[in-house]
């Protein structure tokens, strides 16, 4: 029988996953660029970063980041700079204009190395101090005294991993099914422009975020 505590975690983490954010935008951006393959790789890489945060939270390193202004600010600036860089890339593509690859054209998909969406997805998650803070505040609520903190944190992160991947890959698949429409130059420019602007906004918001007292 599944206990009420786990059901509470499941409900909370599902609602969190369904809320649009940087992860969703990045999956949409990369799926529109390289098709379903890029969307899946981006999603898997993003969700793999959850295990890093779970480990950091369980081992108490995140407490050090929250207590050290220098460590927190370094991570914050790195994450913000990376989001802004991704956003500026999309804005530049919107300015130049491009035709997004058709979902059924394999040669177009191969123009981007598989390591590109993997790197983008992993770094966007790992370099986000808000995820560190969230895991630090959230996971301990579902770890009972005496339970092995690291193993339980990794188990909870694996549940989050599955739920987030299902949702994000579904989004990537929907982007792929609309490939013919997305391939139109004016549509791709609009998507790049909106995505780029929002990513830059997220980056600026993160850069201005103050460390908790």
KEMAR-704900 format. One record per residue: x, y, z of N, C-alpha, C in turn. Coordinates in steps of 0.2 Angstrom, whole numbers, padded with zeros to 4 digits, always signed. Atoms other than C-alpha are relative to their C-alpha. Last residue first. Layout:
# residues N
XYZXYZXYZ;...
# end
This chain:
# residues 213
-0003-0002-0006+0094+0178+0023+0002-0006+0005;+0004-0001-0006+0090+0170+0007+0004+0002+0006;-0001+0006-0005+0101+0174-0007-0004+0001+0006;-0005-0001-0006+0094+0188-0018+0000-0007+0004;+0003+0004-0006+0087+0184-0036+0005+0001+0006;+0002-0005-0005+0093+0198-0048-0002-0003+0007;-0005-0004-0002+0103+0185-0058-0001+0005+0005;-0005+0004-0004+0089+0173-0058+0006+0004+0002;+0003+0001-0006+0077+0186-0065+0004-0004+0005;+0000-0006-0004+0089+0191-0078-0003+0000+0007;-0007-0001-0002+0091+0173-0084+0001+0006+0005;-0001+0005-0005+0072+0170-0084+0007+0001+0003;+0004-0002-0006+0070+0186-0094+0001-0004+0006;-0004-0006-0003+0084+0181-0106-0004+0002+0006;-0006+0003-0003+0075+0164-0108+0004+0005+0003;+0002+0003-0006+0058+0173-0111+0006-0003+0004;+0002-0005-0005+0065+0184-0124-0001-0003+0007;-0006-0003-0002+0074+0169-0133-0002+0006+0005;-0004+0004-0004+0058+0159-0133+0007+0003+0003;+0003+0000-0006+0048+0173-0140+0004-0004+0005;+0000-0006-0004+0060+0177-0153-0003+0000+0007;-0007-0001-0003+0064+0159-0158+0000+0007+0004;-0002+0004-0006+0046+0155-0159+0006+0001+0003;+0004-0001-0006+0042+0170-0169+0001-0004+0006;-0002-0006-0003+0056+0167-0181-0004+0002+0006;-0006+0002-0004+0051+0149-0183+0003+0006+0003;+0002+0004-0006+0033+0154-0187+0007-0001+0004;+0003-0005-0004+0038+0167-0200-0001-0003+0007;-0005-0005-0003+0050+0155-0208-0003+0005+0005;+0001-0007+0004+0038+0141-0210+0004+0005+0003;-0005-0001+0005+0045+0125-0203-0001+0006-0004;-0006-0003-0003+0034+0126-0188+0006+0002-0005;+0002-0007-0002+0019+0122-0198+0006+0004+0003;+0001-0004+0006+0027+0107-0206-0002+0007+0001;-0006-0002+0004+0034+0101-0190-0001+0004-0006;+0002-0006+0003+0018+0101-0180+0006+0003-0004;+0005+0001+0004+0020+0083-0175-0003+0006-0004;-0002+0004+0006+0037+0086-0170-0006-0001-0004;-0004-0005+0004+0032+0100-0157+0001-0004-0007;+0005-0005+0003+0019+0088-0151+0003+0005-0004;+0004+0003+0005+0032+0075-0148-0005+0004-0004;-0004+0001+0006+0043+0087-0139-0003-0004-0006;-0001-0007+0003+0029+0091-0127+0004+0000-0007;+0006-0002+0003+0026+0073-0124+0000+0006-0004;+0000+0003+0006+0044+0071-0121-0006+0000-0004;-0004-0004+0005+0043+0085-0108+0001-0004-0007;+0003-0006+0002+0028+0077-0099+0004+0003-0005;+0006+0001+0003+0035+0059-0098-0003+0006-0003;-0001+0002+0007+0052+0065-0094-0006-0001-0004;-0002-0006+0005+0046+0076-0080+0002-0003-0007;+0006-0004+0001+0036+0061-0072+0002+0006-0005;+0004+0003+0005+0051+0049-0074-0006+0004-0002;-0003+0001+0007+0064+0060-0067-0005-0003-0005;+0000-0006+0003+0053+0066-0052+0003-0001-0008;+0007-0001+0001+0051+0048-0047-0001+0006-0004;+0001+0004+0005+0070+0046-0049-0008+0000-0002;-0003-0003+0006+0073+0061-0038-0002-0004-0006;+0005-0005+0002+0062+0053-0025+0002+0004-0006;+0006+0004+0001+0073+0037-0025-0005+0006-0002;-0001+0002+0007+0089+0048-0026-0006-0004-0002;+0000-0006+0004+0083+0057-0010+0001-0002-0007;+0007-0002+0000+0079+0041-0001-0001+0006-0005;+0004+0005+0004+0096+0033-0005-0007+0003-0001;-0002+0000+0007+0105+0049+0000-0004-0005-0004;+0002-0006+0004+0095+0052+0016+0002-0001-0007;-0006-0002+0003+0096+0034+0023-0002+0006-0005;+0000+0003+0007+0080+0033+0034+0007+0003-0003;-0003+0007+0000+0083+0036+0052+0000-0003-0007;-0006+0001-0004+0071+0051+0053+0003-0007+0000;+0001+0001-0007+0059+0051+0039+0006-0001+0004;-0005+0005-0002+0063+0058+0022-0001+0000+0008;+0002+0007+0001+0048+0066+0014+0005-0005+0002;+0007+0001-0003+0049+0084+0021-0002-0007-0001;+0000+0002-0007+0068+0083+0018-0007-0001+0003;-0001+0007-0001+0065+0083-0001+0000-0002+0007;+0005+0005+0001+0057+0100-0002+0001-0007+0002;+0006-0001-0004+0068+0113+0006-0006-0005-0001;-0002+0000-0007+0085+0107-0001-0006+0001+0005;-0001+0007-0002+0077+0101-0017+0002+0001+0008;+0006+0003+0000+0070+0119-0020+0001-0007+0003;+0004-0003-0006+0086+0128-0015-0007-0004+0001;-0003+0002-0006+0096+0117-0027-0004+0002+0006;+0002+0008-0001+0083+0119-0040+0004-0002+0006;+0007+0001-0003+0084+0138-0037-0002-0007+0000;+0000+0001-0007+0103+0137-0039-0007+0000+0003;+0006-0004-0002+0101+0133-0058+0000+0000+0008;-0003-0007-0001+0118+0128-0065-0006+0004+0003;-0005+0000-0005+0113+0109-0064+0002+0007+0002;+0003+0002-0006+0097+0112-0074+0005+0000+0006;+0005-0005-0002+0103+0123-0088-0003-0003+0006;-0002-0006-0003+0119+0113-0089-0005+0005+0003;-0003+0001-0007+0111+0096-0091+0002+0006+0003;+0005+0002-0005+0099+0102-0105+0003-0001+0007;+0004-0006-0001+0112+0112-0115-0005-0002+0006;-0004-0005-0004+0125+0098-0114-0005+0006+0002;-0002+0003-0007+0113+0084-0119+0003+0005+0004;+0006+0000-0004+0105+0095-0133+0002-0003+0007;+0002-0007-0001+0123+0098-0140-0006+0001+0004;-0003-0003-0006+0130+0081-0137-0002+0007+0001;+0004+0002-0006+0118+0074-0150+0003+0002+0007;-0003+0006-0004+0128+0084-0163-0005-0002+0006;-0002-0002-0007+0117+0096-0173+0002-0006+0003;-0004-0006+0000+0116+0094-0192+0003+0002+0007;-0007+0001-0001+0110+0077-0190+0004+0005+0000;-0001+0002-0007+0092+0082-0189+0007-0001+0002;+0001-0006-0004+0092+0090-0206+0002-0001+0007;-0006-0003+0001+0098+0074-0214+0000+0007+0004;-0005+0002-0005+0084+0065-0206+0006+0003-0001;-0006-0001+0004+0070+0075-0215+0006-0002+0005;-0002+0006+0003+0054+0068-0207+0006+0000-0005;-0001+0006-0004+0052+0081-0194+0002-0006-0003;+0006+0004+0001+0055+0095-0206+0001-0006+0005;+0000+0006+0004+0070+0106-0200-0007-0004+0000;-0001+0005-0004+0066+0124-0195+0000-0007-0004;+0005+0005+0000+0068+0137-0208+0001-0006+0004;-0002+0007+0002+0078+0151-0203-0006-0004-0001;+0005+0004+0003+0077+0170-0199+0003-0007-0003;-0003+0002+0007+0092+0181-0196-0006-0004-0004;-0002-0006+0004+0084+0191-0182+0002-0002-0007;+0006-0004+0002+0075+0176-0175+0001+0006-0004;+0003+0004+0005+0091+0166-0175-0006+0003-0002;-0004-0001+0006+0099+0180-0165-0002-0004-0006;+0002-0007+0003+0085+0180-0153+0004+0001-0006;+0007+0001+0003+0087+0161-0150-0002+0007-0003;-0001+0004+0006+0106+0163-0147-0007+0000-0004;-0003-0005+0005+0103+0178-0135+0001-0004-0007;+0005-0004+0002+0091+0166-0125+0003+0005-0006;+0005+0003+0004+0104+0153-0124-0005+0004-0003;-0004+0002+0006+0117+0165-0118-0005-0004-0005;+0000-0006+0005+0104+0173-0106+0004-0002-0006;+0007-0001+0002+0101+0155-0098+0000+0006-0005;+0001+0005+0005+0120+0152-0097-0007+0001-0003;-0004-0002+0006+0124+0169-0089-0002-0005-0005;+0003-0005+0003+0110+0166-0076+0003+0002-0007;+0007+0002+0002+0116+0149-0071-0003+0005-0004;-0001+0005+0006+0134+0155-0070-0006-0002-0003;-0003-0003+0006+0129+0170-0060+0001-0004-0006;+0005-0004+0003+0119+0160-0048+0002+0004-0006;+0005+0004+0003+0132+0147-0045-0006+0004-0003;-0003+0003+0005+0145+0160-0041-0005-0004-0004;-0001-0005+0005+0133+0170-0030+0003-0003-0007;+0006-0001+0003+0129+0155-0020+0000+0004-0006;+0001+0006+0004+0147+0151-0017-0007+0000-0003;-0004+0001+0006+0151+0168-0012-0001-0006-0004;+0002-0005+0005+0136+0171-0001+0004-0001-0006;-0006-0003+0002+0140+0155+0009-0002+0005-0006;-0003-0004-0005+0125+0149+0019+0006+0004-0002;+0005-0005-0003+0114+0144+0005+0003+0004+0005;+0001-0005+0005+0129+0135-0004-0005+0006+0003;-0006-0005+0000+0134+0127+0012-0001+0005-0005;+0000-0004-0006+0117+0120+0015+0006+0005+0000;+0004-0006+0002+0117+0114-0003-0001+0005+0006;-0004-0005+0003+0132+0103+0002-0004+0006-0002;-0001-0006-0004+0122+0094+0015+0004+0006-0004;-0007+0000-0003+0125+0077+0007+0001+0006+0004;+0000+0005-0005+0106+0074+0004+0007+0001+0004;+0004-0002-0005+0104+0091-0005+0001-0005+0006;-0002-0006-0003+0119+0088-0016-0004+0002+0006;-0006+0002-0003+0114+0071-0020+0003+0005+0004;+0002+0005-0006+0096+0076-0024+0006-0002+0004;+0003-0004-0006+0103+0091-0034-0002-0004+0006;-0005-0004-0002+0114+0079-0045-0002+0004+0006;-0004+0004-0004+0100+0067-0047+0006+0004+0003;+0004+0000-0007+0089+0081-0053+0004-0005+0004;-0002-0005-0004+0102+0085-0067-0003-0001+0007;-0006+0003-0004+0097+0069-0075+0003+0004+0005;+0002+0004-0006+0080+0077-0078+0006-0004+0003;+0002-0004-0005+0088+0090-0089-0002-0004+0006;-0005-0004-0003+0098+0078-0099-0002+0004+0006;-0004+0005-0004+0084+0066-0102+0005+0004+0004;+0004+0002-0006+0073+0081-0108+0004-0005+0005;+0000-0006-0005+0086+0088-0119-0003-0002+0006;-0006-0001-0003+0089+0071-0127+0001+0006+0005;-0001+0006-0005+0071+0068-0130+0006+0001+0004;+0004-0001-0006+0069+0085-0138+0000-0005+0005;-0003-0005-0004+0084+0083-0149-0004+0002+0006;-0007+0002-0003+0078+0067-0155+0003+0005+0004;+0002+0004-0006+0060+0073-0158+0006-0002+0003;+0005+0006+0000+0066+0086-0171-0001-0003+0007;-0003+0007+0003+0082+0096-0172-0005-0006+0000;-0007-0001+0004+0078+0115-0170+0002-0007-0003;+0002-0003+0006+0059+0113-0165+0006+0001-0004;+0004+0004+0004+0064+0100-0152-0002+0003-0007;-0005+0005+0003+0078+0111-0146-0004-0005-0004;-0005-0003+0004+0067+0126-0142+0004-0005-0004;+0003-0002+0006+0052+0116-0136+0005+0003-0005;+0002+0006+0004+0063+0106-0124-0003+0003-0006;-0006+0003+0003+0072+0123-0118-0002-0007-0004;-0002-0004+0005+0055+0131-0115+0006-0003-0004;+0005+0001+0006+0049+0117-0105+0002+0004-0006;+0000+0006+0003+0064+0117-0094-0004-0001-0006;-0005+0001+0005+0064+0135-0092+0001-0006-0003;-0006-0003-0002+0047+0135-0085+0006+0000-0005;-0005-0002+0005+0029+0130-0088+0006+0004+0003;-0001-0007+0001+0021+0122-0073+0005+0002-0005;+0004-0003+0005+0017+0104-0077+0000+0007+0000;-0002+0001+0006+0032+0098-0067-0004+0003-0006;-0006-0004+0001+0028+0107-0051+0002-0001-0008;+0002-0007+0001+0010+0100-0052+0006+0004-0001;+0004+0000+0007+0017+0082-0054-0002+0007-0001;-0005+0000+0005+0030+0085-0040-0003+0000-0007;-0004-0006+0000+0017+0090-0028+0004+0001-0005;+0004-0005+0002+0005+0076-0032+0004+0007+0000;+0001+0001+0007+0019+0063-0031-0005+0006-0002;-0005-0002+0005+0025+0070-0015-0001-0001-0007;-0001-0008+0000+0008+0070-0007+0006+0002-0004;+0005-0003+0004+0006+0052-0013+0000+0008+0000;-0002+0001+0007+0022+0047-0005-0005+0003-0005;-0006-0004+0001+0017+0054+0012+0002+0000-0007;+0003-0007+0001+0000+0046+0011+0006+0005-0002;+0002-0005-0006+0008+0029+0010-0002+0007-0002;-0004-0006+0001+0007+0017-0005-0002+0005+0006;+0004-0006+0000+0000+0000+0000+0004+0006+0000;
# end
